[in-house]
Amino acid sequence: MGDLLLARHGETEWSRSGRHTGRTDLPLTAHGEEQARSLAPLLAGRDFALVLTSPLERARRTAELAGLTGAEPEPDLREWDYGAYEGVTTATIRRTRPDWDLWTDGVPPGPELPGESPDAVGARADRVLARAARSLDDGDVMLVAHGHLLRVLTARRLGLSAAYGRLFRLETGTLSRLSLEHGRPVIAEWNTRGRPGQDAGRLGMP
């Protein structure tokens, strides 16, 4: 049984400033591209039975710069639809909703984006996990996507509700690994960073 590897895309202008970035298709910053390249040594020598990316540019470019080949776009890996809160920071939202919490309250619909509840994102994550499960018997599976989506997916892989994604802070340009221990899903590594310009050790190896 293979491991499930997760990569959050590199930095964008909005991730740097804390703005909620769902369907807005932003490119990586120069630093974000550097972060993506730094993942390549962590993945060196590892073969994947399946590589999936979000269809958004920031994820696809991260996969490319990390040296991943044969990646397939998976629509269910797109980021949370933030509805009316697209492009808005949590601090701004809490000026009028001081107790607002994405993980329990979700988002209101916007003029163009309908928004999603935690459970709706969880349903998408479940579909991705079901697709990944069909390849895990053949080896590792790599997913390149977004912070909140991957946090929800991690919660669902561990048998938790989508809202428990709040427990798993995930940084830009990092790799994480979900594995099995005694047949049960576990977090084996989390928020592993490569070191730009250096030969980092392979993820999951000494």
N, C-alpha and C positions, 0 to 999 in steps of 0.2 A: 504494500500500500504506500503510495507516494505522499508527499507533503503538499500543502497548499501554501504557496508563497504570494504575498501581497506587496505591491509597490504603490505608494501614493506618489502621484505626479510631483514634479519639481515646482518651485515657487512661481507664482504669477503676481502681477501687480495687485490683484484683489486679495490673494491669499496673504500677501505681505502686509496689507493694511487691515485685514480682518473682515473684509466684506464677503457676505455670503455669495458664493459663486456656484450656481447650479447649471442652468443650460447656457449661460453666456459663454461663448467659445473663445476664451482668451489664450494667447500664446504664453509660453514660458518666458520669464525674464532671463537675462544673461546668467544670473546666479542660479536660476532654476535649471537652465541647460547644464551648468556645471554640476549641479546636484545629480541630474540624470546620468551624466557620464560617469560620475563616481560610483554608480551602482554596478557598472560593468564588471569590475574585478570581483565583486561579491558573487556574481553569477557565473564566473568563468568556469568552464568545464562541467557545468550542470546541464543535463538534457531534460527537456520538458515534453511530456506527453501532449500538453495543450497549453497554448498561450492566448489569453483573451485580454482585450483592452476596451475601455470605454471608447465610444466613437468620437469623443471630443478631442480637439487638437492637443491640449496639454497632456493628456494621457498617451495618445498615440506617439507624440514626439518624445516623451519620456521613454517609452518602450524602445523606440528607434535608437536613441542616444545610449541607452543601457545595453545595446547590442543584442536585443531580442529579435529573433527572426521568426517568420511564419505566424505573426500575431493576427488574430481574427477579431474584428470589432464585434462587441456584444452590447446591444442597446440597453439591456438591463443593468449594465455597469455604469451608466451615466449617473451623475451626482443627483442628490436630493433636489427635487423641484421646490424652490423656496417661495414660489408665488409672489405675493406683494413684497416680500423681504429680499428679493433678488437684488444684490448689490448694496445691501444695507448692513451695517455692523450691529452686533448685539448691543453695544452701548447706546446706539441711536434708538433701537427698538425699545429699550428699557426706559427711555425718557418718558414714554407714554404707557408702557406696560412693564412696570418695574419687576414683576414676578414672572415675566415670560421665560419659558424654557422650551427650546426646540424639541427636546426629547419627550416631553409630555403634552405640550400644547400644539405641536405642529405649526403650520403657517396659514395665514389667510390667503385666499385667492387674489391674484393680481389681474390687471386688465388683459394680459396676454398669457400669463402662466397660471394654471389652475392650482398649483401647490400640491404638496403631498403630506399625508400623515406619517408618523413613524411606522405604522403597520403596513402602509402601502409600500414604503421603501423596503420593509422587511419581506414583503411578498416578492419583490424583484430580486432581493438577495437570495431568497429560497430557490428561485428559478436558476440563478447562477450556480448555486451550490449543487443543485440537481444535475446540471450540465457538467460541472467539474467532476462530480462523483463517478460519472461514466468513464472518465479518463484516469482517475487516481489509481486504479488497479494496474495501469500501464506505466506509472511513474508520477513525477511531480507535475503540478499544475500551477501556472503563473497567472496572476490577475493584476493588471495595471489600471488603477482607477483613482477614486477621489476619497477624501478624508472621511466624510460622514457616511458615505455608502459603504466603505470598507469597515468602518466601525460597526455598522448595523450587521454587515455580513459576518463579522467575527462573533458578535453576540448570537446570531442565529446558528452558526457552526457549533458553538458551545452549548446549544440547547436553551438559550435565554431569549426573552422577548426583545424585539427591536430596540426598545427604550434603554436597554442595558448597554447599548453602544456608547452611552455617555461615560462609561467607565474606562474606555480605551482611547485615550488621547493619541492621535496619530499625526506625526510631523510630515512636512513636505519632503520629498526626495529621500524617503526611507524604505527599507525592506523589513517585512515581518514574516514569520513562518508559523503556520498552524500544523500541528502534527497529531499523533496518537500516543497515548500512554495507557497500557493495559486495555487497549481497544476503545479508549474514550478520547474525544477531541480535547486538545490542550493548546495553550500558547507556548510555543517552543522558543521563539525570539520575537522581540518587538522593538520597533523604531531603530533598527540597525542602520548606521550611516556608513557610506564609503568615505574615503579620504581623497579629495581631488588631487590628482597628480601622484598618488602613491599606490603601491600594490597592496590593496586591502585583502584580508583573508576571505576565503569563500564562506558564504553564509551557511551556518550549520556545521562548519568544520573547525577543528582546533586552530 
